[in-house]
Amino acid sequence: MRVLVTGGAGYIGSNTARELARRGHEVELLDDLSRGHEAAAVALGLPLHRLSLRDAGAVRAFVAERDLGAVVHFAAYALVAESFARPLDYWRNNLGGTLALLEALVARAAPVRFIFSSTCAVYGVPERVPIPESHPTRPINPYGWTKLAAESAIADAARAHGIGAVALRYFNAAGASDDRVLGEDHDPETHLIPLVLRAARDGTPVTIHGTDYDTPDGTCIRDYIHVADLARAHALALERAVPGEAKVFNIGTGRGASVREVIEVARRVTGRPIEARVGPRRPGDPPSLVADGRSARAGLGFVAERELAEMVESAWAFQSPRPGGRKP
């Protein structure tokens, strides 16, 4: 199947593109490189088309030229704090880009599968944990609202135009590819594991944003899932998309780890002390986000295989100045 991966030069997009190519799909990448890395596409050896989804006319012309069987849509801004500072940019990019892509696909009037990179941020502060897909969706940050709105648009388009849609609400992606070539390299970096490992490498303290949450040790709890497991989930979703239907699945491990627990795992993996200091809470951070993965198990045949220590180990190798790892 010919598959277009938008945001394919990004962290999760590049890992998923590699998994899809490994499974025999003909994969092309689309990325404006505002957040992605051209080097990732070069490493994959897959065609990269530099194009912004904000340019609706160019997107329509691009899609019209291709006999696409599926789109896996990652292209989005995804920083919670930034979404508070620049909400209109997030709406224009995340929802506007999704609408432009859907309109281009509908104009082709040909069957297509559409796999959407969504987020657990749509749930806001959960009433219960683990979180099932039936949980009320009440985002507490603009990023989560843009993703929820995009989900709704995709579902409506699926029902009206015969698109086979699957939205994957995944939790906290972590780790690097097994060859340590594809990993997290954001600018700015806001994700916990790469920040903790940067602290291990540089000897600078890592900040714990809030220690007064209603959790056992007072720090936020998150469900970390290895990026290789996430890539596999997207491949499974592609196989199970049904024309005219829109499905939603949580993708996580079902196990949460607090900020303090992640730091302790990183100390064991790196063999370094890693100093931690306490800072204020960040806006938009729920106390605990852990997936109920039963629907993904039943509907996709997906079960996460990698543990937190393996995520940290692979991320550490990616950051380290050694063969197979990125130079710091």
Contacts in CASP RR format, 6 or more apart in sequence:
PFRMAT RR
TARGET T0000
AUTHOR 0000-0000-0000
METHOD contacts of the structure
MODEL  1
MRVLVTGGAGYIGSNTARELARRGHEVELLDDLSRGHEAAAVALGLPLHR
LSLRDAGAVRAFVAERDLGAVVHFAAYALVAESFARPLDYWRNNLGGTLA
LLEALVARAAPVRFIFSSTCAVYGVPERVPIPESHPTRPINPYGWTKLAA
ESAIADAARAHGIGAVALRYFNAAGASDDRVLGEDHDPETHLIPLVLRAA
RDGTPVTIHGTDYDTPDGTCIRDYIHVADLARAHALALERAVPGEAKVFN
IGTGRGASVREVIEVARRVTGRPIEARVGPRRPGDPPSLVADGRSARAGL
GFVAERELAEMVESAWAFQSPRPGGRKP
1 25 0 8 1.000
1 26 0 8 1.000
1 69 0 8 1.000
1 70 0 8 1.000
1 238 0 8 1.000
2 25 0 8 1.000
2 26 0 8 1.000
2 28 0 8 1.000
2 66 0 8 1.000
2 67 0 8 1.000
2 68 0 8 1.000
2 69 0 8 1.000
2 70 0 8 1.000
3 20 0 8 1.000
3 25 0 8 1.000
3 26 0 8 1.000
3 27 0 8 1.000
3 28 0 8 1.000
3 68 0 8 1.000
3 69 0 8 1.000
3 70 0 8 1.000
3 71 0 8 1.000
3 72 0 8 1.000
3 238 0 8 1.000
4 28 0 8 1.000
4 29 0 8 1.000
4 30 0 8 1.000
4 63 0 8 1.000
4 66 0 8 1.000
4 68 0 8 1.000
4 70 0 8 1.000
4 71 0 8 1.000
4 72 0 8 1.000
5 13 0 8 1.000
5 16 0 8 1.000
5 17 0 8 1.000
5 20 0 8 1.000
5 27 0 8 1.000
5 28 0 8 1.000
5 29 0 8 1.000
5 30 0 8 1.000
5 71 0 8 1.000
5 72 0 8 1.000
5 74 0 8 1.000
6 30 0 8 1.000
6 31 0 8 1.000
6 53 0 8 1.000
6 71 0 8 1.000
6 72 0 8 1.000
6 73 0 8 1.000
6 74 0 8 1.000
6 75 0 8 1.000
6 101 0 8 1.000
7 13 0 8 1.000
7 29 0 8 1.000
7 30 0 8 1.000
7 31 0 8 1.000
7 35 0 8 1.000
7 36 0 8 1.000
7 74 0 8 1.000
7 75 0 8 1.000
8 14 0 8 1.000
8 16 0 8 1.000
8 17 0 8 1.000
8 29 0 8 1.000
8 30 0 8 1.000
8 31 0 8 1.000
8 36 0 8 1.000
8 40 0 8 1.000
8 41 0 8 1.000
8 48 0 8 1.000
8 74 0 8 1.000
8 75 0 8 1.000
9 29 0 8 1.000
9 31 0 8 1.000
9 33 0 8 1.000
9 36 0 8 1.000
9 37 0 8 1.000
9 38 0 8 1.000
9 40 0 8 1.000
9 41 0 8 1.000
9 48 0 8 1.000
10 31 0 8 1.000
10 35 0 8 1.000
10 36 0 8 1.000
10 37 0 8 1.000
10 40 0 8 1.000
10 74 0 8 1.000
11 36 0 8 1.000
11 173 0 8 1.000
11 182 0 8 1.000
11 183 0 8 1.000
11 184 0 8 1.000
11 185 0 8 1.000
11 186 0 8 1.000
11 227 0 8 1.000
12 74 0 8 1.000
12 117 0 8 1.000
12 173 0 8 1.000
12 227 0 8 1.000
12 230 0 8 1.000
12 231 0 8 1.000
13 72 0 8 1.000
13 74 0 8 1.000
13 117 0 8 1.000
13 231 0 8 1.000
14 29 0 8 1.000
14 37 0 8 1.000
14 40 0 8 1.000
14 41 0 8 1.000
14 43 0 8 1.000
14 44 0 8 1.000
14 182 0 8 1.000
15 177 0 8 1.000
15 182 0 8 1.000
15 183 0 8 1.000
15 227 0 8 1.000
15 228 0 8 1.000
15 230 0 8 1.000
15 231 0 8 1.000
16 72 0 8 1.000
16 74 0 8 1.000
16 230 0 8 1.000
16 231 0 8 1.000
16 234 0 8 1.000
16 235 0 8 1.000
17 27 0 8 1.000
17 29 0 8 1.000
17 44 0 8 1.000
17 46 0 8 1.000
17 72 0 8 1.000
18 44 0 8 1.000
18 177 0 8 1.000
18 182 0 8 1.000
18 231 0 8 1.000
19 228 0 8 1.000
19 231 0 8 1.000
19 232 0 8 1.000
19 234 0 8 1.000
19 235 0 8 1.000
20 27 0 8 1.000
20 72 0 8 1.000
20 234 0 8 1.000
20 235 0 8 1.000
20 238 0 8 1.000
21 27 0 8 1.000
21 44 0 8 1.000
21 46 0 8 1.000
23 235 0 8 1.000
25 70 0 8 1.000
25 238 0 8 1.000
27 46 0 8 1.000
28 46 0 8 1.000
28 47 0 8 1.000
28 48 0 8 1.000
28 49 0 8 1.000
28 66 0 8 1.000
29 41 0 8 1.000
29 44 0 8 1.000
29 46 0 8 1.000
29 47 0 8 1.000
29 48 0 8 1.000
29 49 0 8 1.000
30 48 0 8 1.000
30 49 0 8 1.000
30 51 0 8 1.000
30 53 0 8 1.000
30 62 0 8 1.000
30 75 0 8 1.000
31 41 0 8 1.000
31 48 0 8 1.000
31 49 0 8 1.000
31 50 0 8 1.000
31 51 0 8 1.000
31 75 0 8 1.000
32 50 0 8 1.000
32 51 0 8 1.000
32 52 0 8 1.000
32 53 0 8 1.000
32 75 0 8 1.000
33 50 0 8 1.000
34 52 0 8 1.000
35 77 0 8 1.000
35 186 0 8 1.000
37 185 0 8 1.000
38 48 0 8 1.000
40 182 0 8 1.000
41 48 0 8 1.000
43 181 0 8 1.000
43 182 0 8 1.000
44 182 0 8 1.000
49 62 0 8 1.000
51 58 0 8 1.000
51 59 0 8 1.000
51 62 0 8 1.000
52 58 0 8 1.000
53 59 0 8 1.000
53 75 0 8 1.000
53 93 0 8 1.000
53 96 0 8 1.000
53 97 0 8 1.000
53 98 0 8 1.000
53 100 0 8 1.000
53 101 0 8 1.000
54 92 0 8 1.000
54 93 0 8 1.000
54 96 0 8 1.000
54 97 0 8 1.000
54 100 0 8 1.000
55 100 0 8 1.000
56 97 0 8 1.000
56 100 0 8 1.000
56 103 0 8 1.000
56 104 0 8 1.000
57 100 0 8 1.000
57 104 0 8 1.000
59 97 0 8 1.000
59 100 0 8 1.000
59 101 0 8 1.000
59 104 0 8 1.000
60 100 0 8 1.000
60 103 0 8 1.000
60 104 0 8 1.000
60 107 0 8 1.000
62 104 0 8 1.000
63 101 0 8 1.000
63 104 0 8 1.000
63 105 0 8 1.000
63 107 0 8 1.000
63 108 0 8 1.000
64 104 0 8 1.000
64 107 0 8 1.000
64 108 0 8 1.000
67 110 0 8 1.000
68 105 0 8 1.000
68 108 0 8 1.000
68 110 0 8 1.000
68 112 0 8 1.000
69 110 0 8 1.000
69 111 0 8 1.000
69 112 0 8 1.000
69 113 0 8 1.000
70 112 0 8 1.000
70 113 0 8 1.000
70 114 0 8 1.000
70 115 0 8 1.000
70 238 0 8 1.000
70 241 0 8 1.000
71 101 0 8 1.000
71 105 0 8 1.000
71 112 0 8 1.000
71 113 0 8 1.000
71 114 0 8 1.000
71 115 0 8 1.000
72 115 0 8 1.000
72 117 0 8 1.000
72 234 0 8 1.000
72 238 0 8 1.000
73 98 0 8 1.000
73 101 0 8 1.000
73 114 0 8 1.000
73 115 0 8 1.000
73 116 0 8 1.000
73 117 0 8 1.000
74 117 0 8 1.000
75 97 0 8 1.000
76 93 0 8 1.000
76 94 0 8 1.000
76 117 0 8 1.000
76 146 0 8 1.000
76 147 0 8 1.000
77 83 0 8 1.000
77 86 0 8 1.000
77 89 0 8 1.000
77 90 0 8 1.000
77 93 0 8 1.000
77 94 0 8 1.000
77 143 0 8 1.000
78 119 0 8 1.000
78 143 0 8 1.000
79 143 0 8 1.000
79 188 0 8 1.000
79 190 0 8 1.000
80 121 0 8 1.000
80 141 0 8 1.000
80 143 0 8 1.000
80 190 0 8 1.000
80 282 0 8 1.000
80 283 0 8 1.000
80 284 0 8 1.000
80 285 0 8 1.000
81 190 0 8 1.000
81 282 0 8 1.000
81 283 0 8 1.000
82 90 0 8 1.000
82 143 0 8 1.000
83 90 0 8 1.000
83 141 0 8 1.000
83 142 0 8 1.000
83 143 0 8 1.000
83 144 0 8 1.000
83 146 0 8 1.000
84 141 0 8 1.000
84 142 0 8 1.000
84 283 0 8 1.000
84 284 0 8 1.000
87 142 0 8 1.000
90 142 0 8 1.000
90 143 0 8 1.000
90 146 0 8 1.000
91 142 0 8 1.000
91 146 0 8 1.000
91 149 0 8 1.000
94 143 0 8 1.000
94 146 0 8 1.000
94 147 0 8 1.000
94 150 0 8 1.000
95 146 0 8 1.000
95 149 0 8 1.000
95 150 0 8 1.000
95 153 0 8 1.000
98 116 0 8 1.000
98 150 0 8 1.000
98 153 0 8 1.000
98 154 0 8 1.000
99 153 0 8 1.000
102 114 0 8 1.000
102 153 0 8 1.000
102 154 0 8 1.000
102 157 0 8 1.000
102 163 0 8 1.000
105 112 0 8 1.000
105 114 0 8 1.000
105 163 0 8 1.000
106 157 0 8 1.000
106 161 0 8 1.000
106 163 0 8 1.000
111 162 0 8 1.000
111 243 0 8 1.000
112 163 0 8 1.000
112 164 0 8 1.000
113 163 0 8 1.000
113 164 0 8 1.000
113 165 0 8 1.000
113 166 0 8 1.000
113 238 0 8 1.000
113 241 0 8 1.000
114 154 0 8 1.000
114 157 0 8 1.000
114 158 0 8 1.000
114 163 0 8 1.000
114 164 0 8 1.000
114 165 0 8 1.000
114 166 0 8 1.000
114 241 0 8 1.000
115 165 0 8 1.000
115 166 0 8 1.000
115 167 0 8 1.000
115 168 0 8 1.000
115 234 0 8 1.000
115 237 0 8 1.000
115 238 0 8 1.000
115 241 0 8 1.000
116 150 0 8 1.000
116 151 0 8 1.000
116 154 0 8 1.000
116 165 0 8 1.000
116 166 0 8 1.000
116 167 0 8 1.000
116 168 0 8 1.000
117 168 0 8 1.000
117 170 0 8 1.000
117 234 0 8 1.000
118 147 0 8 1.000
118 148 0 8 1.000
118 150 0 8 1.000
118 151 0 8 1.000
118 167 0 8 1.000
118 168 0 8 1.000
118 169 0 8 1.000
118 170 0 8 1.000
118 248 0 8 1.000
119 143 0 8 1.000
119 144 0 8 1.000
119 147 0 8 1.000
119 169 0 8 1.000
119 170 0 8 1.000
120 131 0 8 1.000
120 169 0 8 1.000
120 170 0 8 1.000
120 171 0 8 1.000
120 223 0 8 1.000
120 250 0 8 1.000
120 289 0 8 1.000
120 291 0 8 1.000
121 139 0 8 1.000
121 141 0 8 1.000
121 143 0 8 1.000
121 144 0 8 1.000
121 147 0 8 1.000
122 137 0 8 1.000
122 139 0 8 1.000
122 144 0 8 1.000
122 147 0 8 1.000
122 148 0 8 1.000
122 151 0 8 1.000
122 169 0 8 1.000
123 131 0 8 1.000
123 135 0 8 1.000
123 136 0 8 1.000
123 137 0 8 1.000
123 138 0 8 1.000
123 139 0 8 1.000
123 169 0 8 1.000
123 286 0 8 1.000
123 289 0 8 1.000
124 137 0 8 1.000
124 138 0 8 1.000
124 139 0 8 1.000
124 140 0 8 1.000
124 144 0 8 1.000
124 286 0 8 1.000
125 138 0 8 1.000
125 140 0 8 1.000
125 286 0 8 1.000
125 287 0 8 1.000
126 135 0 8 1.000
126 286 0 8 1.000
126 288 0 8 1.000
126 289 0 8 1.000
127 135 0 8 1.000
127 136 0 8 1.000
128 135 0 8 1.000
129 288 0 8 1.000
129 289 0 8 1.000
129 290 0 8 1.000
130 254 0 8 1.000
130 290 0 8 1.000
130 291 0 8 1.000
130 292 0 8 1.000
130 293 0 8 1.000
131 250 0 8 1.000
131 289 0 8 1.000
131 290 0 8 1.000
131 291 0 8 1.000
131 292 0 8 1.000
132 250 0 8 1.000
132 292 0 8 1.000
132 294 0 8 1.000
132 295 0 8 1.000
133 169 0 8 1.000
133 248 0 8 1.000
133 249 0 8 1.000
133 250 0 8 1.000
133 292 0 8 1.000
133 295 0 8 1.000
137 148 0 8 1.000
139 145 0 8 1.000
139 147 0 8 1.000
139 148 0 8 1.000
140 284 0 8 1.000
140 286 0 8 1.000
141 283 0 8 1.000
141 284 0 8 1.000
151 167 0 8 1.000
151 248 0 8 1.000
154 163 0 8 1.000
154 165 0 8 1.000
154 167 0 8 1.000
154 246 0 8 1.000
155 165 0 8 1.000
155 167 0 8 1.000
155 246 0 8 1.000
157 163 0 8 1.000
157 165 0 8 1.000
158 164 0 8 1.000
158 165 0 8 1.000
158 244 0 8 1.000
158 245 0 8 1.000
158 246 0 8 1.000
159 244 0 8 1.000
159 245 0 8 1.000
159 246 0 8 1.000
161 244 0 8 1.000
162 243 0 8 1.000
162 244 0 8 1.000
163 243 0 8 1.000
163 244 0 8 1.000
163 246 0 8 1.000
164 241 0 8 1.000
164 242 0 8 1.000
164 243 0 8 1.000
164 244 0 8 1.000
164 245 0 8 1.000
164 246 0 8 1.000
165 241 0 8 1.000
165 244 0 8 1.000
165 245 0 8 1.000
165 246 0 8 1.000
165 247 0 8 1.000
166 237 0 8 1.000
166 238 0 8 1.000
166 240 0 8 1.000
166 241 0 8 1.000
166 246 0 8 1.000
166 247 0 8 1.000
166 248 0 8 1.000
166 249 0 8 1.000
167 246 0 8 1.000
167 247 0 8 1.000
167 248 0 8 1.000
167 249 0 8 1.000
168 230 0 8 1.000
168 233 0 8 1.000
168 234 0 8 1.000
168 237 0 8 1.000
168 248 0 8 1.000
168 249 0 8 1.000
168 251 0 8 1.000
169 248 0 8 1.000
169 249 0 8 1.000
169 250 0 8 1.000
169 251 0 8 1.000
170 225 0 8 1.000
170 230 0 8 1.000
170 233 0 8 1.000
170 250 0 8 1.000
170 251 0 8 1.000
170 252 0 8 1.000
170 291 0 8 1.000
171 222 0 8 1.000
171 223 0 8 1.000
171 224 0 8 1.000
171 225 0 8 1.000
171 250 0 8 1.000
171 251 0 8 1.000
171 252 0 8 1.000
171 253 0 8 1.000
171 289 0 8 1.000
171 290 0 8 1.000
171 291 0 8 1.000
172 191 0 8 1.000
172 192 0 8 1.000
172 222 0 8 1.000
172 223 0 8 1.000
172 224 0 8 1.000
172 225 0 8 1.000
172 289 0 8 1.000
173 184 0 8 1.000
173 224 0 8 1.000
173 225 0 8 1.000
173 226 0 8 1.000
173 227 0 8 1.000
173 230 0 8 1.000
174 184 0 8 1.000
174 191 0 8 1.000
174 193 0 8 1.000
174 224 0 8 1.000
174 225 0 8 1.000
174 226 0 8 1.000
174 227 0 8 1.000
174 308 0 8 1.000
174 311 0 8 1.000
174 312 0 8 1.000
174 315 0 8 1.000
175 183 0 8 1.000
175 184 0 8 1.000
175 193 0 8 1.000
175 226 0 8 1.000
175 227 0 8 1.000
175 228 0 8 1.000
175 310 0 8 1.000
175 311 0 8 1.000
175 312 0 8 1.000
175 314 0 8 1.000
175 315 0 8 1.000
175 318 0 8 1.000
176 182 0 8 1.000
176 183 0 8 1.000
176 184 0 8 1.000
176 227 0 8 1.000
176 314 0 8 1.000
176 315 0 8 1.000
176 317 0 8 1.000
176 318 0 8 1.000
177 183 0 8 1.000
177 227 0 8 1.000
177 228 0 8 1.000
177 314 0 8 1.000
178 228 0 8 1.000
178 314 0 8 1.000
179 324 0 8 1.000
180 314 0 8 1.000
180 317 0 8 1.000
180 318 0 8 1.000
180 324 0 8 1.000
180 325 0 8 1.000
180 326 0 8 1.000
181 324 0 8 1.000
181 325 0 8 1.000
182 227 0 8 1.000
183 227 0 8 1.000
183 315 0 8 1.000
183 318 0 8 1.000
183 326 0 8 1.000
184 191 0 8 1.000
184 193 0 8 1.000
184 194 0 8 1.000
184 315 0 8 1.000
184 318 0 8 1.000
185 326 0 8 1.000
186 194 0 8 1.000
189 195 0 8 1.000
189 198 0 8 1.000
192 222 0 8 1.000
192 259 0 8 1.000
192 262 0 8 1.000
193 224 0 8 1.000
193 262 0 8 1.000
193 266 0 8 1.000
193 311 0 8 1.000
193 312 0 8 1.000
193 315 0 8 1.000
194 315 0 8 1.000
194 319 0 8 1.000
195 206 0 8 1.000
195 207 0 8 1.000
196 206 0 8 1.000
196 262 0 8 1.000
196 263 0 8 1.000
196 266 0 8 1.000
196 274 0 8 1.000
197 266 0 8 1.000
197 270 0 8 1.000
197 312 0 8 1.000
197 315 0 8 1.000
197 316 0 8 1.000
197 319 0 8 1.000
198 204 0 8 1.000
198 206 0 8 1.000
198 319 0 8 1.000
199 205 0 8 1.000
199 206 0 8 1.000
199 274 0 8 1.000
199 275 0 8 1.000
199 276 0 8 1.000
200 266 0 8 1.000
200 267 0 8 1.000
200 270 0 8 1.000
200 271 0 8 1.000
200 272 0 8 1.000
200 274 0 8 1.000
200 316 0 8 1.000
201 319 0 8 1.000
201 320 0 8 1.000
201 328 0 8 1.000
203 272 0 8 1.000
203 274 0 8 1.000
203 275 0 8 1.000
204 275 0 8 1.000
205 275 0 8 1.000
205 276 0 8 1.000
205 277 0 8 1.000
206 263 0 8 1.000
206 274 0 8 1.000
206 275 0 8 1.000
206 276 0 8 1.000
206 277 0 8 1.000
207 276 0 8 1.000
207 277 0 8 1.000
207 278 0 8 1.000
207 279 0 8 1.000
208 219 0 8 1.000
208 259 0 8 1.000
208 260 0 8 1.000
208 263 0 8 1.000
208 276 0 8 1.000
208 277 0 8 1.000
208 278 0 8 1.000
208 279 0 8 1.000
209 220 0 8 1.000
209 259 0 8 1.000
209 279 0 8 1.000
209 280 0 8 1.000
209 281 0 8 1.000
209 282 0 8 1.000
209 285 0 8 1.000
210 218 0 8 1.000
210 219 0 8 1.000
210 220 0 8 1.000
210 278 0 8 1.000
210 279 0 8 1.000
210 280 0 8 1.000
210 281 0 8 1.000
211 217 0 8 1.000
211 218 0 8 1.000
211 219 0 8 1.000
211 278 0 8 1.000
212 218 0 8 1.000
212 281 0 8 1.000
213 219 0 8 1.000
213 220 0 8 1.000
213 281 0 8 1.000
213 287 0 8 1.000
213 288 0 8 1.000
214 287 0 8 1.000
215 221 0 8 1.000
215 258 0 8 1.000
215 287 0 8 1.000
215 288 0 8 1.000
216 258 0 8 1.000
217 258 0 8 1.000
217 260 0 8 1.000
217 261 0 8 1.000
218 258 0 8 1.000
218 260 0 8 1.000
219 258 0 8 1.000
219 259 0 8 1.000
219 260 0 8 1.000
220 258 0 8 1.000
220 259 0 8 1.000
220 285 0 8 1.000
220 286 0 8 1.000
220 287 0 8 1.000
220 288 0 8 1.000
221 256 0 8 1.000
221 257 0 8 1.000
221 258 0 8 1.000
221 287 0 8 1.000
221 288 0 8 1.000
221 289 0 8 1.000
221 290 0 8 1.000
222 256 0 8 1.000
222 257 0 8 1.000
222 288 0 8 1.000
222 289 0 8 1.000
222 290 0 8 1.000
223 252 0 8 1.000
223 253 0 8 1.000
223 254 0 8 1.000
223 255 0 8 1.000
223 256 0 8 1.000
223 257 0 8 1.000
223 289 0 8 1.000
223 290 0 8 1.000
223 291 0 8 1.000
224 253 0 8 1.000
224 256 0 8 1.000
224 257 0 8 1.000
224 262 0 8 1.000
224 308 0 8 1.000
224 311 0 8 1.000
225 251 0 8 1.000
225 252 0 8 1.000
225 253 0 8 1.000
225 304 0 8 1.000
225 306 0 8 1.000
225 311 0 8 1.000
226 304 0 8 1.000
226 305 0 8 1.000
226 306 0 8 1.000
226 310 0 8 1.000
226 311 0 8 1.000
226 314 0 8 1.000
228 306 0 8 1.000
229 251 0 8 1.000
229 252 0 8 1.000
229 253 0 8 1.000
229 304 0 8 1.000
229 305 0 8 1.000
229 306 0 8 1.000
230 251 0 8 1.000
232 302 0 8 1.000
233 249 0 8 1.000
233 251 0 8 1.000
233 296 0 8 1.000
233 300 0 8 1.000
233 302 0 8 1.000
236 300 0 8 1.000
236 301 0 8 1.000
236 302 0 8 1.000
237 249 0 8 1.000
237 300 0 8 1.000
240 247 0 8 1.000
240 299 0 8 1.000
240 300 0 8 1.000
241 247 0 8 1.000
247 299 0 8 1.000
249 293 0 8 1.000
249 295 0 8 1.000
249 296 0 8 1.000
249 299 0 8 1.000
249 300 0 8 1.000
249 302 0 8 1.000
250 291 0 8 1.000
250 292 0 8 1.000
250 293 0 8 1.000
250 295 0 8 1.000
250 296 0 8 1.000
251 291 0 8 1.000
251 293 0 8 1.000
251 296 0 8 1.000
251 302 0 8 1.000
251 304 0 8 1.000
252 291 0 8 1.000
252 293 0 8 1.000
252 296 0 8 1.000
252 304 0 8 1.000
253 291 0 8 1.000
253 304 0 8 1.000
254 290 0 8 1.000
254 291 0 8 1.000
254 292 0 8 1.000
254 293 0 8 1.000
254 304 0 8 1.000
255 290 0 8 1.000
255 308 0 8 1.000
256 288 0 8 1.000
256 290 0 8 1.000
257 265 0 8 1.000
257 308 0 8 1.000
260 276 0 8 1.000
262 308 0 8 1.000
262 312 0 8 1.000
263 274 0 8 1.000
263 276 0 8 1.000
265 308 0 8 1.000
265 309 0 8 1.000
265 312 0 8 1.000
266 274 0 8 1.000
266 312 0 8 1.000
266 316 0 8 1.000
267 273 0 8 1.000
267 274 0 8 1.000
268 309 0 8 1.000
269 309 0 8 1.000
269 312 0 8 1.000
269 313 0 8 1.000
269 316 0 8 1.000
270 316 0 8 1.000
296 302 0 8 1.000
296 303 0 8 1.000
297 303 0 8 1.000
317 324 0 8 1.000
317 325 0 8 1.000
318 325 0 8 1.000
318 326 0 8 1.000
319 325 0 8 1.000
319 326 0 8 1.000
319 328 0 8 1.000
320 326 0 8 1.000
320 328 0 8 1.000
321 327 0 8 1.000
321 328 0 8 1.000
END
